[in-house]
């Protein structure tokens, strides 16, 4: 199978990392504060305090959960492949494998878009008027208009390459 285009994208913008750091600190500081106060003063904290052992286990578990949940975003990966059979999107854990065949496409364009205004942000998103978006960063994407009326936008960091790949795919479809 001849591959015309392949792109892998991850959430690695500096502002996402900053938000994750703020969330982790904001969630863990109160937990650690109570644990430190109870351990250093020997006085139980709160109306229904935990034992020192219970507080230690609670602090450890909360730390794992918060760091694990916030770091998940850095393991998300979106892969877009355009080959002779169509457009393939893998956006784990949301989409295992979505294939759009050239015969399903009525029109397409590579366009600039507003992720927040049109889709409410980045990720696997739905817009009322805009359709479905698969995007990780930036504001340029491959807009697909499907014959059944659906609209799908696939974000890209390589607009020229995805345009050339779509031209090859659709030319092949039109000319058999």
C-alpha positions in Angstrom: 0.0 0.0 0.0 1.5 3.3 -1.1 1.6 5.9 1.7 1.2 9.5 0.6 1.3 11.2 4.0 2.1 10.3 7.6 2.1 12.6 10.6 2.3 12.0 14.3 1.4 14.8 16.7 1.5 15.1 20.5 0.3 17.6 23.1 3.6 19.3 23.9 2.8 23.0 24.0 4.5 25.0 26.7 1.2 26.4 28.0 -0.3 22.9 28.4 2.8 21.9 30.5 2.3 25.1 32.6 -1.4 24.3 33.2 -0.5 20.7 34.2 2.1 22.0 36.7 -0.3 24.5 38.2 -3.0 21.7 38.5 -0.6 19.3 40.2 0.7 22.0 42.6 -2.8 23.3 43.3 -4.1 19.8 44.1 -1.1 18.5 46.1 -0.2 21.5 48.2 -3.2 21.2 50.6 -2.7 17.5 51.0 1.0 17.9 51.8 0.3 20.9 54.0 -2.0 18.8 56.2 0.3 15.9 56.3 3.3 18.0 57.2 1.4 19.9 60.0 0.2 16.6 61.5 3.6 14.9 61.3 5.6 17.8 62.6 3.3 19.0 65.4 1.9 15.7 66.4 -1.6 17.2 66.4 -4.3 15.6 64.2 -5.6 17.9 61.5 -9.4 18.4 60.9 -12.6 17.4 62.6 -12.3 13.7 61.7 -8.5 13.2 61.5 -6.7 10.2 60.0 -4.0 8.3 61.8 -0.4 9.1 60.7 -0.2 5.9 58.8 -3.6 6.5 57.1 -2.5 10.1 56.2 0.7 8.8 54.8 -1.1 6.2 52.6 -3.7 8.8 51.5 -1.0 11.3 50.6 0.9 8.7 48.5 -2.3 7.5 46.7 -3.5 11.1 46.0 0.0 12.0 44.6 -0.1 9.0 42.3 -3.6 9.7 41.0 -3.1 13.4 40.4 0.3 13.0 38.7 -0.9 10.0 36.7 -4.1 11.8 35.6 -2.4 15.0 34.5 0.5 13.3 32.8 -1.8 11.2 30.6 -2.1 14.1 28.3 1.5 13.7 27.3 1.0 10.1 26.3 -1.8 11.0 23.8 -0.8 10.7 20.2 -2.6 11.4 17.0 -1.5 9.7 13.8 -2.8 10.7 10.4 -2.0 8.5 7.4 -3.2 9.0 3.9 -2.6 6.1 1.6 -4.2 4.6 -1.6 -7.1 3.3 0.4 -8.0 6.5 2.2 -7.4 8.7 5.3 -6.7 6.9 8.5 -6.8 8.6 11.9 -5.6 7.0 15.1 -6.0 9.1 18.2 -5.5 6.9 21.2 -7.2 6.4 23.6 -10.2 8.1 21.9 -10.1 6.7 18.4 -8.4 3.3 17.7 -8.7 3.6 14.0 -11.0 5.7 11.8 -10.8 5.2 8.0 -12.4 7.6 5.5 -12.4 6.2 2.0 -12.1 8.6 -0.9 -15.5 7.6 -2.2 -17.1 9.1 1.0 -15.6 12.5 0.4 -17.6 15.1 -1.6 -15.1 17.9 -1.1 -12.1 18.9 0.9 -9.8 21.8 1.6 -6.8 22.7 3.7 -7.8 25.7 5.8 -7.0 27.9 8.7 -9.5 27.5 11.6 -10.1 28.8 15.1 -9.9 25.8 17.4 -11.5 27.5 20.4 -14.3 29.3 18.6 -15.2 26.5 16.2 -14.6 23.4 18.3 -14.1 24.5 21.9 -10.3 23.7 21.9 -8.0 21.0 20.9 -8.4 17.2 21.1 -11.2 15.0 19.9 -13.9 17.7 19.6 -17.4 18.3 18.3 -18.7 21.6 17.0 -22.4 22.1 16.4 -21.9 23.7 13.0 -18.3 22.7 12.4 -18.6 18.9 12.8 -15.9 16.7 14.4 -12.3 17.8 14.9 -9.2 15.8 15.6 -6.5 18.2 16.5 -3.5 18.5 18.8 -2.1 22.0 18.2 -2.1 24.8 15.8 -4.9 26.2 13.6 -4.5 24.6 10.2 -6.3 21.5 9.2 -7.7 19.3 6.5 -11.4 19.9 6.2 -13.4 17.0 4.8 -17.0 17.4 3.6 -18.5 13.9 3.4 -21.3 12.9 1.1 -23.5 12.0 4.0 -23.3 15.6 5.2 -20.7 15.1 8.0 -17.8 17.5 8.4 -14.4 16.3 9.8 -11.4 18.5 10.4 -8.0 16.9 10.9 -5.3 19.2 12.3 -1.9 19.2 10.7 1.5 20.9 11.1 2.3 20.1 7.5 -0.4 21.7 5.4 1.5 21.6 2.0 2.3 17.9 2.4 -1.3 16.9 3.4 -2.6 18.9 0.4 -0.3 17.1 -2.0 -1.4 13.7 -0.5 -5.1 14.6 -0.8 -4.5 15.6 -4.5 -2.9 12.2 -5.2 -5.7 10.3 -3.3 -8.5 12.1 -4.9 -6.9 12.0 -8.4 -6.6 8.3 -8.0 -10.2 8.0 -7.0 -11.4 10.1 -10.0 -9.3 8.3 -12.5 -9.7 4.8 -11.2 
